[in-house]
């Protein structure tokens, strides 16, 4: 819809609105929708800023808020010092993504001011909104304009001025001078005052906030969700009627995945990326193991990122021009999104996120990265993942997939809207090194079947196929037939199978799956020509049907809904019934999710619901409680199931252990224009050694769950300094018994275990280990070595006061290269903390003596334990890369030197 029509109706005779665009006014955390109109009158030009109804159809839908003239002092300067940084005046400039030059008109008689427009460096990032600061330099507005063709048209119109043409980038750099002109301040103030005298309606006129319109000129007609009942109802109705105003058009997508085994791009990627005669419309290119160095693993730094970006860009199909819309990397997992230049304007709402599923559920050696976006009126999510390795770890791979799905959340432009999960998209493409293997066959039989090209028979032994058939993973996804030989494992530089001592069984580790409607797979293949890695790259080409909006049909649907809504607006007060209002969670345990459900049943009036904050509280619930969804919309007579999730982690366990806090909360469910409903949540938390202070555990000679609540509270609240002055009868143990059990288990069973402290364990086994430690039910721990190792790391992470007390944090960093000073700091620790530190260092040194078997090294252990034993004080920013390296260096001193301080 052309918003300039509504603005034009509100103007006085002789004034013309050339073009208008809807944007988001940003003021701190506040985001409010505004219309910006370019208005001309007698050769004078100004920007008019309006508040407005959701759809500005007529003059009564807009209210003038501010008039900003375009003068000869008009300044344009970008922020962030990109390569083409300069102060750009009214002559304008030509940006890298198209002309966005601005030109002043004749002297403006509306108001005397200097207009400063600052284009963020984000303007270079395709798929991102354009942020513009408008107004006097000392009092400017910040407005976010949607990336796309309409914004380009708007900026192009701003560029035009009577008798002048805009200049390109190079001219702008050379002509960055301010131009002085005369202005008529009185006329400006008079006219502005006269305009603002227009009566503004009450709040019931449904003034709206925040609209991040789509980039396509047609698609930009679609309003985004707003947390107003009227607008939400209209949007919901439009969604239901979507088929009536959209048509399906096919676009070609290339999806590719390549585990490059830490290698640099020494060969062209053309055999992989341009293997078809017809160029794709969109490239989705994923890599794994871009960098295997410790710097990449622990500090997320790698020069390989730029190398592979360059290699991909140079290998795209030559018969089309592409723009890189977005890329995202987590350690060695990288995903790139390229779109044909002529289609970029139809891309919007681009977001990227990462989820680490490595050790402790967050390290990025395994996990997933994703990019989501809207293409015309279809939402897509591209996921690139690297799941757990090794033949026997298929359950861990299943868990990694579920963790990525549950933890991957994309923020929406409107902060009032709930985040989006992967599942909340029309189309999902999932690619990567999924690491599923061939089982129940020896290496000779597998190679025989490959030689015979008996791929259908071989596929029956594939773990992913079996797990999907059992609905254990990738439910609802589809994979094409595997008609190419396994892509792992090869000797680097050739096509020979693994000839190392391990002689890995060949497997289809590298896969591409999809989920959604109107998707046709045209090809699914490997590319044997590339030889630098022990994997072969895989690609799949799809024709994907995308919903494209018909402008006229959309207008008719919208107006029909608005007319219908006007008739029923304010008819009745909304009300709902809840299937349950009181919930009790029994035996809640540390890091073990519990879920309850209830239904919201709506009455005869459409309603918007939201869980709201109680007075003087920062969130709608305690940290251990969450509701999904926390807000939503209900049609008349509709029902919504709400999940209540209780999850205690390191942020809440300490106060629950001590009894300072209870599992008790009241949720307030608020209906817009309706009443509030109160939901009671209680629970019984079982105290745990996880989240308990070290000195408390040293005083506990029996399992924590065998102790009375009063005893636990007394020991937990006991000051750390007093614990060192205990009497002989109260003398604590040197180290916590729970810590000793885990370390002793690893010392006896895992000293030669490969990938210790790098490969995650299983959740079920962690829960058994936790229960064993808290209840003392066994003398030995159950679970594999990786699960016990991860439990040890989680235990150290959960300590409310780290092993090296946080007050020594800065001193430790300063002495990271001086072993004498570092040893003196350790000697000042409280007794139990000093004992634990020395015990752990002795254990890690023992592991390093077996490094020929377990492949551990001092820098790896220094990085892992440096971030756990040495943590900044509360309120201090998270450590940057320099601080992480100093923490690593501090720990490494003690791993390289026997504990004989000078």
N, C-alpha and C positions, 0 to 999 in steps of 0.2 A: 504494500500500500504506500502511496506517495503522501508522506506527512506534510509536504509543502502545501497541499490543498487546504488543510485545516488552518495552517499559519496564514495563507493568503486571505482566507475569509476574515481573519481577525485584524488585518492590516488596514490602514487608512488609504484613501484614494491617492493614486500616484506611486504607491509603494508596491514593489514586486518581490515575491520570494522566489529566488532562482532555483534553489534546491534546499532540501532539509535532510537531516540524518538523525537517527535516534542513538543516543549514547548513554553512558553511565557516569554520573558525577561522583567522583571519589573524594571523600573528605575523611582522612584517618581510616577508621573501620567502617564508616558509613558509605553506602553505595546507593544512589538514587537515580532513577531514570530521568533523562532530560531530552528535549528536542532542541537541536541547533539548526537555525534557519539562516541562510545567506540572503539578506534583504537589501535591495537597491532602491534608491529614490533620488532622482535628479542627479545621477552620476555619483552619488554617495553610497558607500557600502558599509554594512555593519553585520555583526553576528547577533542574532536574537536568541536568547536562552529561555526555554519554556518548560514549566512543569505541565503534566498532561495526564489524561486518562490512558488506559492500556492501549486502546486503538484510537488515535487522533483522527476522527473522520470529519468533524466540523469545528467551527470557531469555538463553540462552547466546550470543546474537549481540551483546549490549551489555555494556559495562563502565563502571560509574559512575566518573567522574573528579572531579566537583566538585558541591557543592550550594550554591546561592546563594539565600538567603531573600529574599522580598519583604516589606519592612518599611515602617513608617510614614515612614521617612526615604528612601523610594524616590524618586529624582530622575530626571526625564526632561528633557534639554535637547538641542536640535538644534545642529549644527555648521555654520558658514558664514554665519550671520546672514541667512537669507532674510527676506522682508518680514514674516513672522509670527514673528520671532525672539523668544523669551522663555525664561526658566528655568521649566520646567513640572514641577510636583511630582507627587506620587502621585495627585492628582486627575485627571491625564491630559490629553489634548488630542485635538482632531479635526483631522486633516490634510487637505490639499487633495484627496487622492485617496481619501478614505474614512476611517472611524474607526479610529484606531490608538491610542486612549487606553489608559492603563495604570492599574490600580487596585490598591492594596494590600489584603491581607486583614487578618485579625486579627493580633495580635502573633505573630511566628514564633518557635518554640522550637528551631529547628534550629541557628542560628548568629548571632552578633551581627555585623552588618555594615551598611554603607550600600550600597544598590544604585543605581548610576548607569547610566542607559541613555541613550546619545547617538545620536540618529537623524541621519545625515548629510543634508546638503541634497540629496543625490542622490535622497532619497525622493520629491522632487517630479518626478523624471524618469521618466516611465512607460517600462516596458520595461527598467529597470535594477534590479539587485538592491538590497535594503535592507540597509545596513550599520548594525549596532547594536553599541555598546560596552556590555558588561555586567560589573558587579562593583563592588567598592569603587573610589572615585574615584582612589585612588593605585595601584590594581593591577587594572585592568579588562581584560576580554577583548574582542576585536574579532571579531564574528561577522557573516558575510554571509548573509542570508536571501534565498531566491528571491522575486522579485517575482511576485505572483499571488494567487489566491483563498485558497490554503491558508495563506500567510503572513498574509493579512488575517484569516482565521479565528483563527489563533494569537494575533495581537496583540489581536483582539477578546476572546478568552477571558482574556488577561492583564488586560484592562481591567476585567473583571467582578470584583466583590468582594461579600461578604455584606452585604446591607442598603444598598448604595450603587449609584447609576447613574453612568456616566461623563458628563463634561461636555464641551461642544463647545469649539471653538477660542477663542471670545471669552471664555468662562468661564475657560478655562485661562490666558489672558493675565492675567486679573484675580485669579486665585487661585494665583499662583506662589509658594507658601510651603511651607517644609519643615515636616513634622509630627513632633514628638518622641513616641516611644513607648518603653516598656520592653521588654527582650529578655532571653532566657535563654541566656547564652553557653555555659554548661556542657552543657546538653542538645544544643545545636547541635553542639558539637565531638564529643561522644560519639557521636551518631548518624552524623555524617559519617565518623568513624573506623571505625565498625562497618560501614558500607556499603563503604568502600574496602578492606576486608580481603578482599573477594571475589577469588579467585585469577584472575589475568589470564593468558590463554594465551600461548604462545610466538609469535614472528613468523610461524611457519608456519600459524597460524590465519587468515592472510590479512586482517590489519587493513588497512583501506583509507584512502586519502586523497582529499580533494577531490571533492565532488559538487555541481555547480551544477544542481539539479533544475529541471525545467520548471515554468512558471508555472501551467499548467492543473491543476486539481485531479486530473483523470485522468492528464494527461500527466506529472504530477510523479512518477508511478510509475517512469518510465523512468530507469535509472541512466545516468550519463555514463561515458565511457571512463576507465579508470584504468590506470596502468602496472603492473598485476599480470597475470600470465598468466591466472589463473582468471577474473578480472573481465573482461579483454579478450575471452576466449573466449566468456563468457556474452553480452557485449554484441554480439559478432560474430554469434553464433547468433541472438540476438534480432533483429538487423537482417535476417538471412536469412529469419526467420519473420514479418517485419513484416506481411505480407499476412494472416496468420492471426488477428491481434488488432487490426487497424485496419480502418476503413471509410472510403471516400472521400465527403466532403461538399463541396459546391460553395459557394464564397464569391465575392462580386463585388468585383473590383479595378478602380479607376480609375487609369490612368497618363496623365500629361500632361506636355508639354514646351513651353517658351516661351522664346525668345531675346528679351529685352526691350530690347536695344540701349542699356543704361545708363539707361533711363528710370525715373522714379518711377511708382508705381501710381496713375495719375490717373483711371482708369476701373474700374468694377466688374469682377471676374473671374467673376461669376455665369454669363454666357453660355458660359463654358468649363468651369467646375467643377460647375455644377448644371444641366447640359443634359438630363438624363434624369429621368423621373418617379420611378424607383426609386432610392433612395440606395445608394451603394456601401458595402461593408463596410470597405474599406481604400482610402485615397488615397495615391498615389505621385506627387508633384508636383515637377517639375524645372525649374530656370531656368538660363539662360546669360546672360552679360553683365549681371548684376545691377548692376554698377558698373564703368564703363570708366575711372575716374579713376586717376591715377598712384599715389595713396595706396593704393587697393585693390590695384593690381598689385604694388607693391613692398613695402608694409607690411601688406597683408591687412586693412586697416581700412576699414569702410564703414558709414554709417548706413542704407544701403538694405536691409540684411538685415532689420532690424526692420520696416521699412515693408512689405516684401513678405510677411513672416510674418503681419503683421496683415491685409493684404489677402486672403491665402489663407484665414485662419481665419474671416474675416467672410463669405466667399463659398461655404463648404461647404454641402452639401445641408441644407435646413432640417428635413427629416423624420427626421433622426437626430442624435444627439449624438456628437461626436468628441473624442478626446484626441490631442494631438501626442506621439507616442512618441519621435521623434528627428528632428533635422535636422543637416545638415553642409554646410559651405561651403568652397570653395577659390577665393579671389579672387572671380570673378563666377559661378562654377558652384555652384549650391545645390540641395539635394534635401531634401524634407520628407516625413515619413511620419506619416499620421493614421490612427487606428483607431477604430472604433465603441466607445463606452464599454463596452458589454456584452460586447465581445470582447477587451478589453485584457488580461484575466486569462489569456488563452491565448497571449499573446505572450511570448517569452523570448529570451535570448541575443542581445540587440541590440548590434550593433557598427557603427561607421562608420569609413571610411578614405578617404584622398584620394591621388591620383597626379597629379603635374604632368608634362606632356609637352611643355611649351614649350621655350624655348631652354635648352640644356645638359641637357635631359631632366628639368628639375625646376621651371621657372617655371610658375606656375599660370594663365597666360593661356589655355592649352589643357591639357586633361587630363580627368580623371574623378573623380567622388565616388561613393561607394556606401554603402548601408546593408544589412546582412544581419541576419536574425532567424529565429527558429523560430516557426511558427504551428501550434499543436497539435503534430503530429509531422512536419511538412514544413518543410524549410529553404528560405528564399527569399533572393535577392540582387537588389536594385534598383540599377541603375547609371545615372548621368546623366553624359554626356560631351559635351565640346565639342572636336571634332577640327580638324585643320589646315584653314585656309581656302584659297581660290583654286582655280580650275578645274583647273589642271595638277597640283595636289598630291595626287592620289588615292593615290599610293604612300605619301606621308607620312601620310595618313589611315589607311591600312592599318597602317602602323607604329605610329601612336598607339594604335590598338585593341589590337594585340599587346602593346605596352608596358603598357597598363592591365591587361590580363589577367595578364601575368607579374609585375608589380610590386605588384598589389593583394593584400595579405595581411591577414587578420583574425585577431587573437589570440583564443585560446580561454580560458575561465575557468580551466582547469587548465593551468598553465605547462608541465607535462610533455608536453602534446599539441602536435603540429605545427600551425602556423597553417593557416588555410583560404584557398584561392584562390576566385576567382569561380566557377570550374568545379565546385567541390565543393559545389554546392547543387542541390536538387531542381528548383527553378524559378528562372529568371533573367529579369528584365525589363530591357531595355536601351533607354534613351530619351535624347534629346538633340538638339543641333544637330550632326549628323554631317558636315555640310558637303559631302556628295557632290553633284555637279552633273550637268546634262544636257550631253552632249557630242555632237559631230558634227552639230549643228543650229545655225543662226544664230537670233538673237533673234526675227526676224520669223516664222520657221517655228514656233518654240516657241509664240509667242503665238497663232498661227493654230490650232494643235492644241488649245491650251487653250480658245480660243473655241468650237471644235467639240466640246469635252468628249471629245476622243479620247485619254483618259488611258491606256488599255491600249497604244496605239501609242507614245505619248510615253514610257511607262515603259521601253520597250525601249532607250531612249538614256540611261537613268539609270546613273550610274557605280556606285552601290551594288549595283544588280541585276546588272550585268555582273561586278563583282568577286566577288560572292557566287556567281554561276554558275561562276566560274573557281576557286572555293574559295580565294580569296586573303584573305578576311576574313569574319568572322562565320560560321564553319563550324558547322553544326548549328543555327543560329538560323532562325527563320521570321519573315516579315513579311506582313501582310495586304495585300490588293490596294489600290493607290492609286487611289481613286475620287474624290479631291478635287483641286482645282487646286494647283499649286506654292505653297509657303508663303513663298518668298523670290524677289525682293526687291521691296518695296513702298515707295512714298513714305509717310513717317510721317503719320498723321492721316487716311488715306483708303485706298481699295482700288486705286489706280492703280499700275501697274508703275513700276519705277525710271526716273525721268526725268532723272537726273543725267548728267553728261558720260560716265560709264563705261557707263551703260545696261546693267546686269547682265542676263544671260540668266536668266529665271525658273528656279527649281530647287526640288526637294523636299529641302531641307536638313534639315528637322526630322522625325525618324523615331522609331518605336517598334517594337522587335523582341522576340521571346521565345524561350525554350528550355526544354524540360521536357515532362513528361507531364501529361495531364488538363487541358489548357488550351484553352479555346474563346474565340475573339475574337468579341465581340458587335458591336463598332463600331470604326471607324477613320476619323477625320475631322479636318478643320481647322475653325477658328472665325473666320469673317471679320468678326464683329462687333467684335472687339478691334482697335484701330487705332493704338495709341501707338508701335508698333515697326515696323521694316522687315521683320519676320517676322510670321507668323500662328501662334497657338498650335495645337497638335495634341493630340488625346486618343484614347485607346483604352480600351474597357471589356472586361474579361475575366471569364469564369467559370472559376475555378481550383479543381480538385479537391484538397482538402487531406486528409491522412491523420489521422484522429481515432482515438484509442486507446479500445478497449473494455476497461474495467477488469477484468472477470472473465476475458475471453479472454487478456488479458495475463498475469494471475496464473497461469493454467494453463500458458501457454507458458513462463513463467519457471521455475516449479517443475519442469516436465519437463526443462528444460535443466540445472537445478541437480542434479537426481537423476542425470542422465546424466554430468555432469561429476564428481560425487563418486565415481563408479565408476572413472573413469580417472585421477583426480588422483594425482600422484606415481608414475604407473606406470613411466615411463622418463625418462631424461635427454634433452632435446631436442638435436638435431644437424642441421646443414645442410651443403650443399655449395655452393661458390661457382664460378661459371663461369670466373672469372678473378681473380687476386690481385695481379697486377703491371701497372701502367699507366704509359705514357710519353707525355707530351704534347709533340709536336714543334713548334718555332717558335711559341711563345706570344707574342702581340703585345698591346700596351697596349689595353685596353678592347675586346678581341675575344674573345668567349666560345668556349671549346672544351669539348666534351662527350664523355665515354666512358660505356659502359654495361656492367653485369654483372648476372647473375641470382643470386638467392639461392633455392636449391631446398631446401625443407624435407623432413625425414624423416617418421617416423610419429607424432611427438608435436607438438602445437600449441606454438608458441613465440613469444615476444616478443623482437624484436631492437632494438638501439640502438647508434649510434656513440657511444663514451664518451670522456671526456677522458683523456689520458695524465697520469701523475703530474706535478704542478707546472705544469700547463697549464690555461688558463682556458676553452678551447674544444676540441672534438673534432678540429679541423683548423686549419691555417694560414688566415689571412684570405683568401688567394687561392683557396682550395679549399672546395667545399661538396658535400654528398651529399643527394640527394632521392629518396625520403624518408630522413630521418636516423633514423627509428624507425618501427616498425610491428609488425604481427601477421601470423602465417602459420598457416593451417589445416594439418593433416597432409597432406603431399603437394603443397602449394601452392607456387607460385613468385612471386617479386617482382622486378621490374626496378628497379635502382638507378642513378640518373644521377650521375656524378661531373663536376662543373663547375669549370673553371679560368677565373678572370676576374681580371685584374690591373687595378687602378684606382689612383687617386692615393694611397690609403692604403698601398699595398705597392710601388709602382713604384720609388721612390727607392732603397730597400735592394736591390732586384733589379738595378737599373741599376748600382749600385756594386759588386755582387758580394758584399756583406755577407751577403745571403741567397740561397739557391738554391731552385728549384722542387723541393723534396724534402720528403716528409711520409709518415708512417705512420698509417693509420687503424686504429682498434681497433673491430671489430664484436663486440659483446657479446650473448650470448644469456642471457636470464633463466633461471636454474637450469641453465645450460649453460656451455660454454667460450667463449673469446675467439678471434677470427680476425683475422689481421693482413693489411692491404692496403697495398702499396707504391705510392706515387705520385711520379713524377719528371717533369721537363719541361725544355725548353730555352727560356729567355726571351730574346727579341731586345731588346736595350737600345733605349730610345727617348728622344727629346728631351722627351717628356711625362714629368713626374716628376723631371726633372733640374734641379739648381740653376742659377740665372742665370749665376753666375760660372763654373760648369763649362762651360756652353754657349759663353760668350764666349771660352774658351780652345780650343774645338774648331773648327779651321779646316776640317775634313773631316767628312762625315756620321758620326754616332755609330756606325752599324753597320759603317763601314769601319775603325773603330779597334779596337785590341786590348783585351781585357778588362782587362789591367794598366793601360793608359793611361787607360781610363774610370774605373777604381777610383781611381787616383792623383788625377785631376782632381776627381772627385766628393767625395772625402774631404779635399780641400785646404780649409783654413779660409778663410772669406770674407775676413777681414782680410788674409791673406797674398796673396790674388789682386790686391789693390790695389798691392802692393809688387813686382810682377813686374819682371824685368829687361827690357831692350829686346828681347832675342831672344824672350822669353816674353810680350811685351806682348799682352794680349787684344784682341779686337774690341770696339768700343764697345757694340754690342748683339748678341744672338745672331742668327746668319744665319737661323735658322728663324723667329724673330719678324719679322725684316725681310721675308721672303718672303710671309708672310701679310698683313702690313700693306700692303706694296707692292701686292699683288694687289687688296686692297680699295680702296686709294687710286685705282688705275688703272681698276677695273671697277665699283666699287660705291658711289661717292660720291653717286650719285643714286638708289640702290636703296631702295625703300620697305620699311619694316618691318625694316631691318637691325638685328641684335642682338636682335630680338624674335621672329622666326620661325625655328624650328629647321631644320637641314639634314637630309640623309639619312645614315643610318649607313654605307651602302656608300661614299658619297663621302667621309665622314670618314676611313674606313680608307685610301682612296687618298691623301688628303692626308697622313695620318700616315706612310704608307710613303714618299711623295715626300720628306718632311722628314727621315726617318731614313736613307734610302738615297741621297738626292741624285740620283735617277735622272732628274729633269726640271728644267729651268730655270724652268718655270711650273707653277702648281698647277692640277689638274683639279677640277671640281666647280662647282656654282652658288655664287653669292655668299653665300647663307645658310649653306651648308655650310662655307665658308672662315671666315665670321664666327664660327660656333659653334666651329670648331676653335681659333680664336684665344682665345675665352673659356675653353675647356677647357684650353688650354695654360697660361693664367694661373692657373686654378684648381688645376692640378696642381703648381705650383711649391712645393717643400717650404718655402721661405722666401718670403713674398709680396714683391711689388715694393717696397712700403713695409715695411721689416723690422718684425716683430711687436713688437720692443722699443720701437718708437715709437708703438704703437697708442694708448695712453692720451693721450700728448702730442698726437697728431693730433686726437683727439676734443675735447680741451680747447681747441685753437686753431682749431676748425672755422669760427669766425666772424672770425678774424684772419688776413688774407692774409700779413702780414709775418711773424708767428710760424710760419705754415704753411710759408712759403718757407724759413725758417731750418731747419726740420726736414728738408725735402727736401735741403737743401745738406749735411746730415750723413750722408746715405745713402752706403753704399759706391758706388764709381764706377759699376759696371755697373748697379746698381739705380737710381741717379740718372739715368743715361743713358736707361734703359728708360722710367722714369716721364715724363721730359720728351719723349721720342719719342712715347709714346702720347698725351700731352696735346696735342701739336702735331697729330697725326693726327685726334683727335676734334674739335679746333677747326676743322679743315678740313671735316669732315663737317657741322658745325653751320653753316658758311657756305652749305651746299647744302640747308639745312633746308626751303626752299620746295619742293624736289623729293622729298627722302627723308623728310620729316615727323619728323625727329629733333628733340629739344629737350634743353636742358642738364640738366634734372632727370632725364629718363629715362636719359641716359648717366651722369649722376652716381650714380644708384642702381645701375645694372648694374655699373659699374666700381668703385664704392666698396666693394662687397662682395667684389670679387676682388683689388683692389690693397691694400686695408686690412683685414687679418684679425687677430683677437685672438690672443694667444700660446697655445700648446698648454696644455691644462688649464683654460683659462678658459671659462666658459659661452658658449654661442652668443649672438651679439648680439641684444639685444631691439630693439623698435621705435625707442626713443630713440637707441640706438647706431647703428642703420642710418641714421637721419635725419642724425645728425652726420657719419657717413662720407660720405653723399651730399653734404652741405654742404661738407665738406672738399674733395672732388673738384671740385665746381661752381666753387669759387674759381678753380681753375686753368683751367677751361674758359671762364670769363668774362674772364680776364685773360691777356694775352700773357705769355710767359715772360721777363719782365724784372724779376726780383726786386730789391727795393730794396737 
